[in-house]
Structure formats: C-alpha cells, structure tokens
C-alpha cells in the first residue's frame, strides 16, 4: 500500500531572493541596494513538493543536497512544510546548490546558479521512489545524465507500479531541448511546461501547434503555463485555453511549480481536465501574492472554492 500521494524527484536548492534591487554594482566601492531579501527552500522539485503539502497532500522529496549549513537549512524547511525527506540524499563532499534571484525595481529579473548536483539513479532506493500514487520529475532538462534509457527504465517501473508519471522540463543546461524527450513522451501521463519550453521541445512556433505535436508523442495530457494569460491544456484531440485567475502578484518565482503541484493534485482527485486546469491556475496565481511560492497557498478545499466561484461568475 502506498503511503504517499506524490514523490517529487529532481532539483533541490536554496534560493536567495533579492527584491527591489536598484542596480548590480560592478565594483566593490559601489553599493547596490535591495528593498528586501529572502532565503527559501527551493529548486523545481523543492517548490513543487512544498506546494503540494500546503494543498493538503502527502509528499516526499527525492534529490540531493550537500553536507553543509545550506543543506541543513533546506532539511529544516522541508520538515516545516511536512515534506518527507527520507529520499533526500546528503553528499558529504559536495556543496548544496544555491541560486540567487534578483528582482529589479522595474520588475525585470535575473538569476545566477551554482553547480547542480547530479542524481545517479543507482544511489536512490527505487522502492521508495515508487511509494506514491504519482511520480513527478521536476527539472528533467537540468540532468543530462538521466536523459534517455536510464529515466525510461524508471518510468516503466512507475507504470508497472500504477503510478501517475509527470515531468516538468525546466531550462536546458546544454541547449538541447527536443532530443532528450525522444522516447519518453509515451511514458508520461502529464507533461507540464511553460510556453517557451513547449515551443522549444516541440520545435513549433505556436502553443497550440506545440501541444498537438507533443500529444502525438504519447502523453495523456499536456498543460502549458501562460502566466498572466492562464494556461492551455490538451488531451486527445481536444485543446482548451483557460483564462487566468487575477491577483496582484509581488513575486512569480515558483509559480510554475505551484501550478504543477496543483495540477497533479487535481489529477489524483480524478477531476475533469478543465476543473483541474482552473484549480491549478488559481493555486499558481495565489502563490505569487507572497515571497516563496508555497507561503500563500491555502488548503485545496479553499482553492477549489475560490476556483468554482471565480470561473462560474466570470
């Protein structure tokens, strides 16, 4: 019997968030200023797992951190959110990934990231990875060592174990977008990605064409996150644009991961595609109203109620 709803596999990091930066100084003698700063337990997998538990689901994180103060900070962050860390590996001779995200006064963003720790599958207990009703790979394109056969073997095992399998690619670390997906699309229930990722993975210029192309590869559902324009979802020969839920965002960092977590939650609840997409839109929008995408997200019942009232009224 599975004791978890979701196992999230992939990138774990610390995000240093600098908000309201006037400029990035190029010399030590010049001082730049930020209006506020945050340190957040993060990474594509980290954000998704935390958002899922905020909705009320049971989630574990499978990734890697270093044996350092940053790693210990991250462990504590996951525990505060109720995320199981039994499959979070600690590598003694490595440093935990840190990314610095700069949000300028004009709203533009830039980021810097240190080395991403590799995730060799033979270091993980595959039985534990199968201990959820769903398995989500967050940040697939960040891990070239897992492209192709190795991850397909894991997806096949998840299929045999009756797990829902989902992937969010994130940014490609090598510049190769489409080749890594050859052979894996047919093993996915959900492919969750943003507009740029959808176009680059599919080699199509329009989102609708990208979804049509990706669905031919075999995923049951393709969901494309479109930010302020909501999302576009496809299943079979049916593609629907779902208008956005409006909020006053202060930070969009992690909003895509919040969408992923909510979409998987709705899928596990066996909701209709349109209801699931609306629910994910609302959760992602709410996540932008505070720093740290999981901070603002309420329980699923509240998000569901907001979604039903909003979309029925508008």
URURQUI-V501531 format. One record per backbone hydrogen bond with DSSP energy under -1.0 kcal/mol. NH is the residue of the N-H (numbers start at 1). CO is the residue of the C=O. E is the energy in kcal/mol with one decimal. If there is no record, write none. Layout:
{{NH/CO/E} {NH/CO/E}}
This chain:
{{5/58/-2.0} {6/58/-2.1} {7/134/-2.3} {8/60/-2.6} {9/136/-3.2} {10/62/-2.2} {11/138/-1.7} {13/42/-1.4} {14/97/-2.1} {15/40/-2.8} {16/99/-3.1} {17/38/-2.9} {18/101/-2.8} {19/36/-2.7} {20/103/-1.2} {21/103/-2.2} {22/33/-1.9} {30/27/-1.5} {35/19/-1.7} {36/19/-1.6} {38/17/-2.1} {40/15/-2.6} {42/13/-3.2} {45/11/-1.5} {46/11/-1.5} {47/43/-3.0} {48/44/-1.5} {49/45/-2.5} {50/46/-2.0} {51/47/-2.5} {52/48/-2.1} {53/49/-1.9} {54/50/-2.0} {55/51/-1.5} {57/52/-2.1} {60/6/-1.9} {61/84/-2.4} {62/8/-3.1} {65/89/-2.7} {67/91/-1.4} {68/66/-1.7} {72/68/-2.0} {73/69/-2.1} {74/70/-2.2} {75/71/-2.5} {76/72/-2.1} {77/73/-2.1} {78/74/-2.4} {79/75/-2.1} {80/76/-2.0} {81/77/-1.2} {82/79/-1.1} {83/78/-2.6} {84/59/-2.5} {88/85/-1.8} {89/63/-2.6} {91/65/-2.7} {94/91/-1.4} {99/14/-2.9} {100/112/-2.8} {101/16/-3.0} {102/110/-3.2} {103/18/-3.2} {104/108/-2.8} {105/21/-1.8} {107/104/-2.0} {110/102/-1.9} {112/100/-2.1} {114/98/-1.9} {123/120/-1.9} {124/121/-1.7} {129/125/-1.7} {130/126/-1.2} {131/128/-1.6} {133/4/-1.0} {134/5/-1.3} {135/164/-3.5} {136/7/-2.7} {137/166/-2.5} {138/9/-2.8} {139/168/-3.0} {140/168/-1.5} {141/169/-1.9} {142/139/-1.7} {143/140/-1.6} {146/143/-2.3} {147/144/-1.4} {152/148/-2.0} {153/149/-2.3} {154/150/-1.2} {155/151/-2.6} {156/152/-2.6} {157/153/-1.7} {158/154/-2.4} {159/155/-2.4} {160/156/-2.3} {161/157/-1.7} {162/159/-1.5} {163/158/-2.8} {164/133/-2.3} {166/135/-2.5} {167/190/-1.6} {168/137/-2.4} {173/141/-1.5} {181/178/-1.5} {182/179/-1.8} {184/181/-1.4} {185/181/-1.1} {187/184/-2.0} {188/185/-1.6} {189/165/-2.6} {190/165/-2.0} {191/221/-2.1} {192/167/-2.6} {193/223/-2.3} {195/225/-1.2} {198/194/-2.8} {199/195/-2.3} {200/196/-2.3} {201/197/-2.9} {202/198/-2.0} {203/199/-1.5} {204/199/-1.3} {210/206/-2.4} {211/207/-2.6} {212/208/-2.4} {213/209/-2.4} {214/210/-2.6} {215/211/-2.7} {216/212/-1.2} {217/214/-1.2} {218/215/-1.3} {220/188/-1.1} {221/189/-1.9} {222/234/-2.2} {223/191/-2.6} {224/232/-3.2} {225/193/-2.4} {226/230/-2.6} {229/226/-2.0} {230/227/-2.1} {231/242/-2.0} {232/224/-2.3} {233/240/-2.9} {234/222/-2.7} {235/238/-2.7} {238/235/-2.2} {240/233/-3.1} {242/231/-3.2} {250/288/-3.2} {251/288/-1.9} {255/252/-2.0} {258/254/-2.1} {259/255/-2.3} {260/256/-2.1} {261/257/-2.4} {262/258/-2.4} {263/259/-2.8} {264/260/-2.6} {265/261/-2.1} {266/262/-2.6} {267/263/-2.3} {268/264/-2.5} {269/265/-1.4} {270/267/-1.4} {271/266/-2.1} {276/272/-2.5} {277/273/-2.5} {278/274/-2.3} {279/275/-2.5} {280/276/-2.4} {281/277/-2.4} {282/278/-2.3} {283/279/-2.4} {284/280/-2.6} {285/281/-2.3} {286/282/-2.7} {287/283/-1.9} {288/285/-1.1} {289/286/-1.9} {295/292/-1.7} {300/55/-2.4} {303/299/-2.0} {304/300/-3.3} {305/301/-2.1} {306/302/-2.5} {307/303/-2.5} {308/304/-2.5} {309/305/-2.4} {310/306/-2.6} {311/307/-2.6} {312/308/-1.6} {313/309/-1.5} {314/310/-2.1}}
